[in-house]
Amino acid sequence: MREFMEKDYKVFEMFDKQWALVTAGTMEHFNSCTVSWGSLGNIWAREGKTCPIVTVYIHPARYTSEFLNDSRTFTVSFYPEACRKALGYMGSHSGRDGDKAQAAGLTPVAMGESVTYKEASLTFLCKKLYQHQFTKEDLAPEIQAYYASLPKTYPDFKGGWQPHIVFVGEILSAEENL
């Protein structure tokens, strides 16, 4: 049932070099955004065992964060290099303004109670275990200084720059389309 745990993923490259889409919602109403910040690992579970997880970081101004807040499950999907332009589009356009998946040339498909895309080479279906928005005060001083020096990426969002929300999901299943 959890054959994906036997795979040898290049976890340090998957988010950093390959990028991913995080998708939440149902086939009737969903949204996705491109992420390059995330990780795979293990965390607490029932009966003294650990469970496999995906952790992603989404800015609260992202439309996808609303879907993640309201959803019990979500997917994290990875793509071949041929989809790089589509992922660039998905990360630079808002689903509030239209069907960006269609505009990017991606084909939504159901996975469990959530959504992924036919073009994905690997998708993890996750059950949300935890979410929390980082606070500016809890960031290390050098990180606070770094972000203070950047142009305001989200200048109109709730009074200015806000840290990302961390979402941790238990991996329920994985699908590979190679």
Buried (B, 14 or more C-beta within 10 A) or exposed (E): EEEBEEEEEEEEEBBEEBBBBBBBBEEEEBBBBBBBBBBBEEEEEEEEEEBBBBBBBBBBBBBBBBBBBEBEBBBBBBBEEEBEEBBEBBBEBEBEEEEBBEEBEBEBBEBBBBBBBEBBBBBBBBBBBEBEEBEEEEBEEEEBEEBEEEEEEEEEBEEEBBBBBBBBBBBBBBBEBE
